Amino acid sequence: MSDIIFNESMILKLDGQKTNREVLSAMADHLFQKGLVKETYKEAILNREKEFPTGLFTGNLNVAIPHADTRHVNNASLCVGIAENPVKFYAMDEPDNIIDINMVFMLALKEAHGHIEMLQKVISLIQDQEAVEKMIKAKDLKAVYEIVEQHLL
Amino acid sequence: MKKVLVACGNGIATSTVVATKIREKCEDNGIPVIVTQCKLLEVESKADDYDLLVTTGKFTGGGVNIPVVTAISLLTGIGEEKTLDEILAYLK
């Protein structure tokens, strides 16, 4: 996963954010503050989520994988948001269905059709409910990072 | 050789995962296939050149005369093998 930027500072605890819009905004702002995405990224993410939602029903602990067009991105990167209290997102396959989401993998991709290895690893991590549960219950961000690192790096 | 069109919202992320899984499954089964990615919004203008449409998001557009498989299971892992077998059946 050498082609994308991810470290402990790319993990956010989502406590104050109640809606998916607030969650997506906080995460997009975080990427912007680090210079990894352009100013237009946040709006692109919010619009995209409205049109093509990204909630995935993966079992008990569900995950969303928001992303936007590559032109809004400076450096390929990943921001992970952990919500102890679930936040409502809409389902990718059934946009009328609401899903309670506990974890958000915000993807800032630089290449269309690229980053195959990273995308496959993210998908295999979100399918691993045991790992997802460990991430949500982890005592601090370092512990979360170690779990993601094991799976992605 | 059969041609598969894989579509998702942006045409850049989930379709990459699904396209890769379809290529691997076809390779494992010795079925030659061409897999192309696009955005859901581009499907109607492109579908005529393909034998099968696979989507991750919900495809609500009309005017498509080829079979459509929803492949959310390739992202969630729930029912993944069944979906891959369904896709394979269209490509044999």
gemmi code that builds the backbone of each chain (N, CA, C; Angstrom):
import gemmi

chains = {
    "A": [
        ("MET", (0.825, -1.201, 0.000), (0.000, 0.000, 0.000), (0.862, 1.254, 0.000)),
        ("SER", (2.049, 1.107, -0.596), (2.997, 2.226, -0.571), (2.494, 3.415, -1.386)),
        ("ASP", (1.495, 3.182, -2.243), (1.075, 4.280, -3.113), (0.062, 5.217, -2.464)),
        ("ILE", (-0.327, 4.946, -1.204), (-1.268, 5.876, -0.588), (-0.823, 6.289, 0.814)),
        ("ILE", (-1.227, 7.506, 1.187), (-0.812, 8.051, 2.472), (-1.809, 7.617, 3.542)),
        ("PHE", (-1.288, 6.942, 4.548), (-2.120, 6.567, 5.678), (-1.246, 6.381, 6.904)),
        ("ASN", (-1.601, 7.052, 7.980), (-0.882, 6.883, 9.241), (-1.855, 7.181, 10.377)),
        ("GLU", (-1.344, 7.152, 11.596), (-2.228, 7.301, 12.755), (-3.016, 8.618, 12.729)),
        ("SER", (-2.399, 9.654, 12.173), (-3.085, 10.950, 12.156), (-4.231, 10.985, 11.143)),
        ("MET", (-4.390, 9.907, 10.383), (-5.479, 9.844, 9.401), (-6.700, 9.116, 9.966)),
        ("ILE", (-6.673, 8.860, 11.282), (-7.810, 8.185, 11.927), (-8.525, 9.191, 12.829)),
        ("LEU", (-9.826, 9.269, 12.693), (-10.614, 10.208, 13.487), (-11.647, 9.465, 14.311)),
        ("LYS", (-11.772, 9.898, 15.560), (-12.905, 9.428, 16.370), (-14.071, 10.344, 16.059)),
        ("LEU", (-15.189, 9.779, 15.670), (-16.359, 10.587, 15.353), (-17.292, 10.563, 16.558)),
        ("ASP", (-17.227, 11.624, 17.351), (-18.063, 11.677, 18.551), (-19.178, 12.703, 18.404)),
        ("GLY", (-18.784, 13.917, 17.986), (-19.747, 15.010, 17.933), (-20.634, 14.985, 16.699)),
        ("GLN", (-20.234, 14.217, 15.670), (-20.974, 14.276, 14.416), (-22.189, 13.351, 14.458)),
        ("LYS", (-23.349, 13.930, 14.190), (-24.581, 13.136, 14.314), (-25.085, 12.615, 12.970)),
        ("THR", (-24.838, 13.378, 11.902), (-25.391, 12.977, 10.603), (-24.266, 12.571, 9.666)),
        ("ASN", (-24.643, 11.867, 8.596), (-23.596, 11.454, 7.652), (-22.948, 12.674, 7.001)),
        ("ARG", (-23.731, 13.738, 6.827), (-23.185, 14.974, 6.257), (-22.100, 15.559, 7.171)),
        ("GLU", (-22.360, 15.533, 8.460), (-21.360, 16.047, 9.417), (-20.109, 15.170, 9.446)),
        ("VAL", (-20.336, 13.861, 9.377), (-19.209, 12.923, 9.371), (-18.353, 13.136, 8.127)),
        ("LEU", (-19.018, 13.185, 6.973), (-18.286, 13.335, 5.707), (-17.548, 14.670, 5.673)),
        ("SER", (-18.194, 15.727, 6.201), (-17.568, 17.050, 6.205), (-16.317, 17.051, 7.077)),
        ("ALA", (-16.433, 16.473, 8.275), (-15.291, 16.459, 9.194), (-14.114, 15.704, 8.589)),
        ("MET", (-14.406, 14.587, 7.939), (-13.322, 13.783, 7.365), (-12.703, 14.466, 6.149)),
        ("ALA", (-13.558, 15.065, 5.309), (-13.048, 15.772, 4.128), (-12.221, 16.986, 4.564)),
        ("ASP", (-12.687, 17.701, 5.613), (-11.922, 18.844, 6.136), (-10.551, 18.389, 6.619)),
        ("HIS", (-10.520, 17.247, 7.268), (-9.263, 16.702, 7.782), (-8.276, 16.461, 6.635)),
        ("LEU", (-8.751, 15.850, 5.570), (-7.883, 15.595, 4.408), (-7.427, 16.909, 3.775)),
        ("PHE", (-8.348, 17.887, 3.756), (-8.008, 19.187, 3.160), (-6.956, 19.905, 3.990)),
        ("GLN", (-7.130, 19.868, 5.331), (-6.161, 20.540, 6.207), (-4.765, 19.961, 6.054)),
        ("LYS", (-4.691, 18.693, 5.684), (-3.387, 18.064, 5.482), (-2.862, 18.286, 4.064)),
        ("GLY", (-3.636, 18.997, 3.260), (-3.197, 19.301, 1.899), (-3.322, 18.126, 0.935)),
        ("LEU", (-4.029, 17.084, 1.345), (-4.092, 15.868, 0.528), (-5.165, 15.940, -0.550)),
        ("VAL", (-6.169, 16.801, -0.295), (-7.237, 16.965, -1.298), (-7.442, 18.460, -1.564)),
        ("LYS", (-8.127, 18.743, -2.666), (-8.394, 20.133, -3.021), (-9.641, 20.630, -2.274)),
        ("GLU", (-9.811, 21.953, -2.351), (-10.939, 22.566, -1.660), (-12.281, 22.015, -2.158)),
        ("THR", (-12.295, 21.581, -3.410), (-13.532, 21.090, -4.034), (-13.915, 19.678, -3.586)),
        ("TYR", (-12.997, 19.018, -2.893), (-13.218, 17.601, -2.548), (-14.457, 17.406, -1.680)),
        ("LYS", (-14.586, 18.277, -0.656), (-15.699, 18.098, 0.289), (-17.053, 18.162, -0.419)),
        ("GLU", (-17.208, 19.164, -1.260), (-18.485, 19.298, -1.953), (-18.735, 18.093, -2.871)),
        ("ALA", (-17.656, 17.638, -3.512), (-17.777, 16.476, -4.399), (-18.219, 15.243, -3.611)),
        ("ILE", (-17.633, 15.072, -2.419), (-17.993, 13.938, -1.568), (-19.471, 14.025, -1.151)),
        ("LEU", (-19.885, 15.209, -0.729), (-21.264, 15.376, -0.252), (-22.267, 15.161, -1.390)),
        ("ASN", (-21.952, 15.705, -2.565), (-22.852, 15.525, -3.708), (-22.932, 14.068, -4.133)),
        ("ARG", (-21.783, 13.460, -4.157), (-21.720, 12.072, -4.593), (-22.542, 11.172, -3.640)),
        ("GLU", (-22.433, 11.473, -2.342), (-23.138, 10.640, -1.361), (-24.656, 10.760, -1.542)),
        ("LYS", (-25.091, 11.958, -1.926), (-26.522, 12.162, -2.162), (-26.990, 11.380, -3.369)),
        ("GLU", (-26.174, 11.417, -4.417), (-26.568, 10.797, -5.682), (-26.325, 9.286, -5.670)),
        ("PHE", (-25.122, 8.907, -5.236), (-24.739, 7.492, -5.191), (-24.201, 7.195, -3.796)),
        ("PRO", (-25.076, 6.828, -2.869), (-24.611, 6.620, -1.493), (-23.630, 5.458, -1.394)),
        ("THR", (-22.871, 5.438, -0.290), (-21.768, 4.473, -0.199), (-21.838, 3.567, 1.037)),
        ("GLY", (-23.008, 3.491, 1.673), (-23.145, 2.592, 2.815), (-23.169, 1.138, 2.377)),
        ("LEU", (-22.421, 0.304, 3.096), (-22.390, -1.128, 2.777), (-22.851, -1.926, 3.978)),
        ("PHE", (-23.826, -2.798, 3.742), (-24.298, -3.670, 4.808), (-23.378, -4.883, 4.853)),
        ("THR", (-22.468, -4.874, 5.827), (-21.464, -5.946, 5.882), (-21.731, -6.932, 7.020)),
        ("GLY", (-22.780, -6.722, 7.772), (-23.090, -7.630, 8.880), (-23.652, -6.837, 10.034)),
        ("ASN", (-23.065, -6.992, 11.208), (-23.531, -6.242, 12.378), (-22.971, -4.833, 12.413)),
        ("LEU", (-21.718, -4.721, 11.993), (-21.018, -3.440, 12.045), (-20.771, -2.995, 10.606)),
        ("ASN", (-21.529, -1.983, 10.212), (-21.520, -1.624, 8.801), (-20.581, -0.458, 8.516)),
        ("VAL", (-20.218, -0.363, 7.251), (-19.140, 0.529, 6.858), (-19.581, 1.354, 5.642)),
        ("ALA", (-19.109, 2.597, 5.570), (-19.321, 3.388, 4.354), (-17.969, 3.676, 3.725)),
        ("ILE", (-17.949, 3.758, 2.395), (-16.677, 3.995, 1.695), (-16.800, 5.184, 0.728)),
        ("PRO", (-17.004, 6.397, 1.284), (-17.151, 7.558, 0.415), (-15.873, 7.864, -0.367)),
        ("HIS", (-16.052, 8.351, -1.582), (-14.914, 8.771, -2.393), (-15.433, 9.731, -3.456)),
        ("ALA", (-14.529, 10.427, -4.104), (-14.928, 11.407, -5.111), (-14.009, 11.289, -6.310)),
        ("ASP", (-14.338, 12.020, -7.344), (-13.542, 11.969, -8.562), (-12.074, 12.339, -8.295)),
        ("THR", (-11.191, 11.711, -9.061), (-9.746, 11.881, -8.858), (-9.279, 13.337, -9.013)),
        ("ARG", (-10.014, 14.141, -9.749), (-9.541, 15.520, -9.985), (-9.575, 16.378, -8.724)),
        ("HIS", (-10.283, 15.931, -7.695), (-10.343, 16.692, -6.438), (-9.232, 16.310, -5.463)),
        ("VAL", (-8.350, 15.428, -5.897), (-7.361, 14.849, -4.977), (-5.941, 15.297, -5.330)),
        ("ASN", (-5.169, 15.656, -4.318), (-3.752, 15.972, -4.525), (-2.870, 14.746, -4.372)),
        ("ASN", (-3.056, 14.037, -3.252), (-2.255, 12.846, -2.967), (-3.187, 11.712, -2.564)),
        ("ALA", (-2.982, 10.570, -3.158), (-3.799, 9.414, -2.809), (-3.663, 9.144, -1.316)),
        ("SER", (-4.790, 9.041, -0.633), (-4.738, 8.877, 0.812), (-6.020, 8.237, 1.324)),
        ("LEU", (-5.966, 7.856, 2.587), (-7.107, 7.183, 3.210), (-7.337, 7.798, 4.581)),
        ("CYS", (-8.596, 8.153, 4.878), (-8.950, 8.651, 6.203), (-9.976, 7.685, 6.792)),
        ("VAL", (-9.734, 7.239, 8.016), (-10.639, 6.279, 8.656), (-11.366, 6.970, 9.805)),
        ("GLY", (-12.675, 6.883, 9.817), (-13.478, 7.460, 10.888), (-14.179, 6.369, 11.678)),
        ("ILE", (-14.086, 6.472, 13.007), (-14.689, 5.462, 13.875), (-15.835, 6.111, 14.644)),
        ("ALA", (-17.026, 5.554, 14.529), (-18.188, 6.098, 15.240), (-18.700, 5.068, 16.228)),
        ("GLU", (-18.500, 5.345, 17.524), (-18.994, 4.386, 18.517), (-20.516, 4.328, 18.468)),
        ("ASN", (-21.136, 5.512, 18.332), (-22.578, 5.550, 18.129), (-22.855, 5.618, 16.634)),
        ("PRO", (-23.611, 4.651, 16.131), (-23.792, 4.577, 14.689), (-24.404, 5.835, 14.075)),
        ("VAL", (-24.013, 6.098, 12.847), (-24.512, 7.238, 12.072), (-25.268, 6.669, 10.873)),
        ("LYS", (-26.355, 7.308, 10.501), (-27.179, 6.770, 9.406), (-26.657, 7.187, 8.038)),
        ("PHE", (-26.427, 6.197, 7.208), (-26.055, 6.402, 5.805), (-27.093, 5.673, 4.942)),
        ("TYR", (-27.083, 5.969, 3.664), (-27.936, 5.214, 2.740), (-27.119, 4.115, 2.073)),
        ("ALA", (-27.815, 3.063, 1.666), (-27.147, 1.882, 1.115), (-26.774, 2.081, -0.347)),
        ("MET", (-25.581, 1.628, -0.689), (-25.112, 1.758, -2.068), (-26.037, 1.033, -3.047)),
        ("ASP", (-26.463, -0.157, -2.691), (-27.258, -0.942, -3.642), (-28.742, -0.598, -3.598)),
        ("GLU", (-29.204, -0.026, -2.482), (-30.614, 0.355, -2.366), (-30.674, 1.737, -1.711)),
        ("PRO", (-30.534, 2.790, -2.517), (-30.390, 4.140, -1.956), (-31.552, 4.611, -1.083)),
        ("ASP", (-32.667, 3.855, -1.060), (-33.765, 4.232, -0.157), (-33.581, 3.617, 1.230)),
        ("ASN", (-32.696, 2.648, 1.342), (-32.507, 1.960, 2.620), (-31.480, 2.669, 3.490)),
        ("ILE", (-31.832, 2.815, 4.777), (-30.920, 3.444, 5.719), (-30.119, 2.361, 6.440)),
        ("ILE", (-28.816, 2.600, 6.582), (-27.946, 1.652, 7.287), (-27.250, 2.388, 8.425)),
        ("ASP", (-27.158, 1.747, 9.576), (-26.370, 2.291, 10.683), (-24.903, 1.964, 10.436)),
        ("ILE", (-24.100, 3.022, 10.366), (-22.682, 2.856, 10.027), (-21.813, 3.128, 11.260)),
        ("ASN", (-20.849, 2.259, 11.514), (-19.917, 2.454, 12.624), (-18.528, 2.876, 12.181)),
        ("MET", (-18.265, 2.670, 10.897), (-16.922, 3.012, 10.438), (-16.960, 3.544, 9.019)),
        ("VAL", (-16.136, 4.556, 8.776), (-16.102, 5.179, 7.454), (-14.665, 5.135, 6.929)),
        ("PHE", (-14.515, 4.571, 5.748), (-13.224, 4.596, 5.051), (-13.357, 5.605, 3.926)),
        ("MET", (-12.815, 6.806, 4.156), (-12.885, 7.816, 3.098), (-11.666, 7.684, 2.201)),
        ("LEU", (-11.933, 7.411, 0.917), (-10.857, 7.154, -0.028), (-10.598, 8.406, -0.857)),
        ("ALA", (-9.379, 8.847, -0.863), (-8.983, 9.933, -1.764), (-8.082, 9.281, -2.813)),
        ("LEU", (-8.645, 9.037, -3.984), (-7.924, 8.284, -5.013), (-7.410, 9.216, -6.097)),
        ("LYS", (-6.215, 8.913, -6.546), (-5.562, 9.767, -7.537), (-5.668, 9.167, -8.942)),
        ("GLU", (-5.779, 7.859, -9.016), (-5.853, 7.199, -10.323), (-7.214, 6.539, -10.485)),
        ("ALA", (-7.874, 6.822, -11.610), (-9.097, 6.095, -11.909), (-8.682, 4.679, -12.282)),
        ("HIS", (-9.407, 3.695, -11.810), (-9.156, 2.279, -12.122), (-7.833, 1.782, -11.551)),
        ("GLY", (-7.213, 2.581, -10.681), (-5.944, 2.142, -10.114), (-6.117, 1.777, -8.648)),
        ("HIS", (-5.015, 1.829, -7.907), (-5.028, 1.533, -6.471), (-5.682, 0.178, -6.186)),
        ("ILE", (-5.523, -0.756, -7.121), (-6.267, -2.013, -7.017), (-5.955, -2.748, -5.722)),
        ("GLU", (-4.650, -2.815, -5.423), (-4.239, -3.575, -4.244), (-4.842, -2.965, -2.972)),
        ("MET", (-4.765, -1.635, -2.863), (-5.292, -0.964, -1.676), (-6.807, -1.162, -1.573)),
        ("LEU", (-7.503, -0.995, -2.683), (-8.954, -1.150, -2.656), (-9.347, -2.566, -2.237)),
        ("GLN", (-8.618, -3.547, -2.769), (-8.924, -4.933, -2.404), (-8.698, -5.176, -0.916)),
        ("LYS", (-7.632, -4.561, -0.390), (-7.329, -4.754, 1.029), (-8.367, -4.058, 1.908)),
        ("VAL", (-8.806, -2.873, 1.500), (-9.851, -2.184, 2.269), (-11.130, -3.025, 2.273)),
        ("ILE", (-11.492, -3.538, 1.110), (-12.721, -4.338, 1.018), (-12.586, -5.597, 1.865)),
        ("SER", (-11.420, -6.212, 1.841), (-11.288, -7.434, 2.638), (-11.275, -7.109, 4.135)),
        ("LEU", (-10.774, -5.927, 4.509), (-10.829, -5.522, 5.923), (-12.274, -5.274, 6.378)),
        ("ILE", (-13.061, -4.578, 5.562), (-14.433, -4.284, 6.011), (-15.288, -5.550, 6.058)),
        ("GLN", (-14.866, -6.584, 5.305), (-15.603, -7.848, 5.361), (-15.234, -8.665, 6.605)),
        ("ASP", (-14.137, -8.259, 7.263), (-13.659, -8.989, 8.431), (-14.293, -8.356, 9.673)),
        ("GLN", (-15.455, -8.866, 10.050), (-16.234, -8.253, 11.126), (-15.496, -8.253, 12.461)),
        ("GLU", (-14.662, -9.261, 12.654), (-13.902, -9.326, 13.898), (-12.919, -8.146, 13.985)),
        ("ALA", (-12.263, -7.877, 12.882), (-11.306, -6.759, 12.851), (-12.038, -5.425, 13.011)),
        ("VAL", (-13.189, -5.305, 12.365), (-13.962, -4.062, 12.456), (-14.387, -3.827, 13.905)),
        ("GLU", (-14.823, -4.889, 14.557), (-15.246, -4.757, 15.957), (-14.069, -4.332, 16.840)),
        ("LYS", (-12.916, -4.935, 16.593), (-11.717, -4.562, 17.370), (-11.377, -3.096, 17.170)),
        ("MET", (-11.537, -2.618, 15.945), (-11.232, -1.208, 15.658), (-12.181, -0.284, 16.413)),
        ("ILE", (-13.460, -0.641, 16.427), (-14.456, 0.222, 17.074), (-14.257, 0.240, 18.587)),
        ("LYS", (-13.844, -0.909, 19.127), (-13.686, -1.007, 20.580), (-12.284, -0.672, 21.064)),
        ("ALA", (-11.396, -0.360, 20.142), (-9.999, -0.105, 20.518), (-9.915, 1.050, 21.517)),
        ("LYS", (-8.942, 0.968, 22.432), (-8.866, 1.968, 23.505), (-8.327, 3.306, 23.017)),
        ("ASP", (-7.496, 3.290, 21.997), (-7.001, 4.563, 21.461), (-6.717, 4.420, 19.961)),
        ("LEU", (-6.357, 5.548, 19.358), (-6.170, 5.559, 17.904), (-4.964, 4.726, 17.476)),
        ("LYS", (-3.983, 4.639, 18.376), (-2.804, 3.834, 18.051), (-3.212, 2.367, 17.840)),
        ("ALA", (-4.094, 1.913, 18.714), (-4.565, 0.525, 18.600), (-5.368, 0.321, 17.309)),
        ("VAL", (-6.149, 1.336, 16.947), (-6.900, 1.249, 15.685), (-5.916, 1.168, 14.519)),
        ("TYR", (-4.912, 2.045, 14.575), (-3.934, 2.091, 13.487), (-3.240, 0.740, 13.310)),
        ("GLU", (-2.904, 0.123, 14.433), (-2.201, -1.168, 14.350), (-3.038, -2.225, 13.634)),
        ("ILE", (-4.341, -2.197, 13.877), (-5.224, -3.171, 13.213), (-5.288, -2.883, 11.712)),
        ("VAL", (-5.470, -1.603, 11.363), (-5.544, -1.251, 9.937), (-4.224, -1.589, 9.262)),
        ("GLU", (-3.130, -1.245, 9.928), (-1.800, -1.491, 9.376), (-1.603, -2.980, 9.049)),
        ("GLN", (-2.012, -3.815, 10.018), (-1.891, -5.267, 9.806), (-2.602, -5.709, 8.528)),
        ("HIS", (-3.744, -5.102, 8.271), (-4.546, -5.536, 7.131), (-4.156, -4.857, 5.826)),
        ("LEU", (-3.707, -3.623, 5.913), (-3.526, -2.868, 4.674), (-2.086, -2.714, 4.228)),
        ("LEU", (-1.157, -2.649, 5.169), (0.196, -2.285, 4.736), (1.041, -3.505, 4.376)),
    ],
    "B": [
        ("MET", (-15.084, -13.506, -27.752), (-14.889, -13.298, -26.320), (-15.996, -12.399, -25.756)),
        ("LYS", (-16.553, -12.793, -24.611), (-17.632, -11.994, -24.006), (-17.060, -10.722, -23.377)),
        ("LYS", (-17.898, -9.696, -23.372), (-17.464, -8.407, -22.813), (-18.385, -7.997, -21.658)),
        ("VAL", (-17.765, -7.615, -20.571), (-18.518, -7.221, -19.375), (-18.289, -5.738, -19.095)),
        ("LEU", (-19.372, -5.031, -18.814), (-19.274, -3.632, -18.413), (-19.555, -3.550, -16.910)),
        ("VAL", (-18.602, -3.005, -16.148), (-18.782, -2.890, -14.694), (-18.953, -1.413, -14.354)),
        ("ALA", (-20.082, -1.082, -13.703), (-20.377, 0.325, -13.437), (-20.566, 0.593, -11.958)),
        ("CYS", (-20.038, 1.749, -11.513), (-20.320, 2.220, -10.161), (-20.488, 3.729, -10.214)),
        ("GLY", (-20.778, 4.358, -9.102), (-21.093, 5.784, -9.077), (-20.057, 6.640, -9.793)),
        ("ASN", (-18.804, 6.490, -9.409), (-17.744, 7.301, -10.007), (-16.993, 6.570, -11.107)),
        ("GLY", (-17.152, 5.263, -11.157), (-16.387, 4.478, -12.131), (-14.921, 4.349, -11.788)),
        ("ILE", (-14.571, 4.613, -10.520), (-13.140, 4.559, -10.185), (-12.782, 3.614, -9.040)),
        ("ALA", (-13.691, 3.344, -8.140), (-13.268, 2.602, -6.948), (-13.937, 1.233, -6.830)),
        ("THR", (-15.229, 1.220, -6.572), (-15.845, -0.092, -6.348), (-15.866, -0.908, -7.634)),
        ("SER", (-15.967, -0.227, -8.790), (-15.933, -0.992, -10.042), (-14.559, -1.617, -10.259)),
        ("THR", (-13.515, -0.998, -9.709), (-12.168, -1.582, -9.811), (-12.105, -2.898, -9.042)),
        ("VAL", (-12.682, -2.886, -7.840), (-12.682, -4.098, -7.016), (-13.480, -5.206, -7.715)),
        ("VAL", (-14.666, -4.840, -8.217), (-15.543, -5.831, -8.844), (-14.934, -6.336, -10.156)),
        ("ALA", (-14.385, -5.434, -10.956), (-13.777, -5.845, -12.231), (-12.628, -6.824, -11.984)),
        ("THR", (-11.833, -6.546, -10.955), (-10.705, -7.424, -10.644), (-11.192, -8.811, -10.226)),
        ("LYS", (-12.243, -8.838, -9.407), (-12.763, -10.144, -8.964), (-13.349, -10.938, -10.134)),
        ("ILE", (-14.002, -10.245, -11.064), (-14.564, -10.942, -12.227), (-13.433, -11.495, -13.101)),
        ("ARG", (-12.398, -10.687, -13.319), (-11.257, -11.160, -14.128), (-10.624, -12.396, -13.505)),
        ("GLU", (-10.432, -12.341, -12.179), (-9.795, -13.483, -11.491), (-10.666, -14.729, -11.579)),
        ("LYS", (-11.953, -14.555, -11.360), (-12.875, -15.703, -11.406), (-12.888, -16.327, -12.798)),
        ("CYS", (-12.905, -15.483, -13.833), (-12.918, -15.988, -15.207), (-11.603, -16.697, -15.534)),
        ("GLU", (-10.513, -16.109, -15.063), (-9.208, -16.719, -15.307), (-9.132, -18.100, -14.651)),
        ("ASP", (-9.596, -18.180, -13.410), (-9.593, -19.459, -12.688), (-10.403, -20.517, -13.432)),
        ("ASN", (-11.414, -20.074, -14.156), (-12.287, -21.013, -14.851), (-11.968, -21.127, -16.339)),
        ("GLY", (-10.858, -20.523, -16.745), (-10.436, -20.616, -18.134), (-11.376, -19.952, -19.118)),
        ("ILE", (-12.054, -18.909, -18.679), (-12.979, -18.199, -19.571), (-12.371, -16.852, -19.960)),
        ("PRO", (-12.069, -16.691, -21.258), (-11.526, -15.397, -21.675), (-12.614, -14.330, -21.627)),
        ("VAL", (-12.267, -13.144, -21.163), (-13.279, -12.114, -20.999), (-12.631, -10.740, -21.068)),
        ("ILE", (-13.391, -9.777, -21.554), (-12.915, -8.392, -21.523), (-13.783, -7.638, -20.526)),
        ("VAL", (-13.159, -7.007, -19.526), (-13.915, -6.290, -18.496), (-13.561, -4.806, -18.576)),
        ("THR", (-14.583, -3.980, -18.695), (-14.389, -2.526, -18.802), (-15.170, -1.834, -17.687)),
        ("GLN", (-14.619, -0.744, -17.156), (-15.298, 0.005, -16.085), (-15.892, 1.312, -16.617)),
        ("CYS", (-16.976, 1.724, -16.002), (-17.518, 3.045, -16.333), (-18.352, 3.564, -15.169)),
        ("LYS", (-18.852, 4.800, -15.326), (-19.763, 5.370, -14.332), (-21.183, 4.889, -14.624)),
        ("LEU", (-22.005, 4.821, -13.582), (-23.394, 4.421, -13.793), (-24.083, 5.308, -14.838)),
        ("LEU", (-23.741, 6.592, -14.823), (-24.392, 7.523, -15.754), (-24.020, 7.259, -17.216)),
        ("GLU", (-22.938, 6.516, -17.443), (-22.495, 6.249, -18.818), (-23.057, 4.946, -19.377)),
        ("VAL", (-23.736, 4.192, -18.512), (-24.141, 2.839, -18.886), (-25.013, 2.813, -20.140)),
        ("GLU", (-26.014, 3.680, -20.173), (-26.968, 3.602, -21.287), (-26.305, 3.790, -22.640)),
        ("SER", (-25.297, 4.654, -22.694), (-24.649, 4.908, -23.979), (-23.643, 3.820, -24.349)),
        ("LYS", (-23.250, 3.005, -23.387), (-22.194, 2.020, -23.658), (-22.688, 0.577, -23.724)),
        ("ALA", (-23.809, 0.308, -23.066), (-24.203, -1.086, -22.822), (-24.345, -1.918, -24.088)),
        ("ASP", (-24.739, -1.299, -25.208), (-24.973, -2.061, -26.438), (-23.750, -2.838, -26.910)),
        ("ASP", (-22.582, -2.379, -26.543), (-21.360, -3.050, -26.996), (-20.942, -4.200, -26.079)),
        ("TYR", (-21.760, -4.494, -25.055), (-21.359, -5.500, -24.067), (-22.380, -6.630, -23.958)),
        ("ASP", (-21.927, -7.736, -23.347), (-22.796, -8.900, -23.167), (-23.438, -8.931, -21.790)),
        ("LEU", (-22.826, -8.234, -20.830), (-23.328, -8.287, -19.452), (-22.987, -6.974, -18.750)),
        ("LEU", (-23.959, -6.503, -17.951), (-23.721, -5.311, -17.128), (-23.679, -5.739, -15.660)),
        ("VAL", (-22.624, -5.345, -14.971), (-22.513, -5.619, -13.539), (-22.395, -4.280, -12.826)),
        ("THR", (-23.229, -4.050, -11.806), (-23.176, -2.761, -11.109), (-22.992, -2.961, -9.607)),
        ("THR", (-22.413, -1.946, -8.960), (-22.365, -1.981, -7.498), (-23.502, -1.135, -6.944)),
        ("GLY", (-23.702, 0.033, -7.502), (-24.833, 0.854, -7.089), (-26.088, 0.391, -7.807)),
        ("LYS", (-27.193, 1.021, -7.463), (-28.455, 0.639, -8.095), (-28.546, 1.267, -9.482)),
        ("PHE", (-28.773, 0.423, -10.485), (-28.915, 0.939, -11.836), (-30.389, 1.175, -12.110)),
        ("THR", (-30.743, 2.453, -12.287), (-32.164, 2.777, -12.472), (-32.465, 3.184, -13.900)),
        ("GLY", (-31.412, 3.316, -14.694), (-31.619, 3.726, -16.078), (-32.317, 2.625, -16.863)),
        ("GLY", (-33.044, 3.013, -17.885), (-33.689, 2.007, -18.731), (-32.873, 1.847, -19.990)),
        ("GLY", (-33.509, 1.260, -21.009), (-32.896, 1.200, -22.328), (-31.682, 0.315, -22.433)),
        ("VAL", (-31.563, -0.646, -21.520), (-30.430, -1.562, -21.595), (-30.958, -2.958, -21.912)),
        ("ASN", (-30.438, -3.529, -23.007), (-30.974, -4.813, -23.459), (-30.094, -6.006, -23.107)),
        ("ILE", (-29.164, -5.801, -22.190), (-28.300, -6.917, -21.799), (-28.615, -7.285, -20.349)),
        ("PRO", (-28.257, -8.516, -19.959), (-28.523, -8.909, -18.559), (-27.773, -8.009, -17.578)),
        ("VAL", (-28.382, -7.787, -16.416), (-27.790, -6.926, -15.386), (-27.638, -7.736, -14.093)),
        ("VAL", (-26.456, -7.718, -13.517), (-26.230, -8.369, -12.219), (-25.793, -7.305, -11.223)),
        ("THR", (-26.439, -7.253, -10.060), (-26.008, -6.346, -8.998), (-24.982, -7.076, -8.143)),
        ("ALA", (-23.820, -6.461, -7.977), (-22.695, -7.178, -7.370), (-22.261, -6.574, -6.038)),
        ("ILE", (-23.229, -6.081, -5.273), (-22.881, -5.499, -3.973), (-22.197, -6.551, -3.089)),
        ("SER", (-22.530, -7.820, -3.309), (-21.940, -8.890, -2.491), (-20.425, -8.979, -2.664)),
        ("LEU", (-19.924, -8.536, -3.813), (-18.470, -8.575, -4.016), (-17.775, -7.521, -3.159)),
        ("LEU", (-18.560, -6.580, -2.628), (-18.002, -5.596, -1.694), (-18.260, -6.007, -0.251)),
        ("THR", (-19.454, -6.506, 0.011), (-19.796, -6.838, 1.404), (-19.319, -8.236, 1.794)),
        ("GLY", (-19.085, -9.094, 0.807), (-18.673, -10.465, 1.095), (-19.843, -11.399, 1.368)),
        ("ILE", (-21.035, -10.818, 1.532), (-22.207, -11.632, 1.859), (-22.845, -12.129, 0.559)),
        ("GLY", (-22.685, -13.436, 0.296), (-23.230, -14.016, -0.934), (-22.316, -13.844, -2.138)),
        ("GLU", (-21.042, -13.617, -1.872), (-20.090, -13.321, -2.954), (-19.961, -14.462, -3.982)),
        ("GLU", (-19.804, -15.689, -3.512), (-19.595, -16.810, -4.442), (-20.795, -17.003, -5.359)),
        ("LYS", (-21.982, -16.830, -4.783), (-23.218, -16.998, -5.559), (-23.262, -15.973, -6.701)),
        ("THR", (-22.915, -14.741, -6.381), (-22.922, -13.692, -7.407), (-21.877, -13.975, -8.481)),
        ("LEU", (-20.691, -14.417, -8.059), (-19.635, -14.720, -9.041), (-20.071, -15.865, -9.959)),
        ("ASP", (-20.751, -16.862, -9.387), (-21.239, -17.976, -10.206), (-22.300, -17.497, -11.194)),
        ("GLU", (-23.142, -16.583, -10.732), (-24.184, -16.036, -11.610), (-23.537, -15.295, -12.790)),
        ("ILE", (-22.510, -14.499, -12.470), (-21.811, -13.748, -13.516), (-21.153, -14.721, -14.496)),
        ("LEU", (-20.518, -15.749, -13.937), (-19.827, -16.745, -14.762), (-20.793, -17.436, -15.717)),
        ("ALA", (-21.989, -17.726, -15.220), (-22.973, -18.430, -16.045), (-23.320, -17.623, -17.301)),
        ("TYR", (-23.327, -16.309, -17.192), (-23.613, -15.462, -18.351), (-22.444, -15.420, -19.326)),
        ("LEU", (-21.262, -15.774, -18.863), (-20.065, -15.588, -19.691), (-19.557, -16.874, -20.322)),
        ("LYS", (-20.170, -17.995, -19.955), (-19.722, -19.283, -20.504), (-20.166, -19.419, -21.962)),
    ],
}
model = gemmi.Model(1)
for chain_id, residues in chains.items():
    chain = gemmi.Chain(chain_id)
    for i, (resn, *xyz) in enumerate(residues, 1):
        res = gemmi.Residue()
        res.name, res.seqid = resn, gemmi.SeqId(i, " ")
        for name, pos in zip(("N", "CA", "C"), xyz):
            atom = gemmi.Atom()
            atom.name, atom.element = name, gemmi.Element(name[0])
            atom.pos, atom.b_iso = gemmi.Position(*pos), 0.0
            res.add_atom(atom)
        chain.add_residue(res)
    model.add_chain(chain)
structure = gemmi.Structure()
structure.add_model(model)
structure.setup_entities()
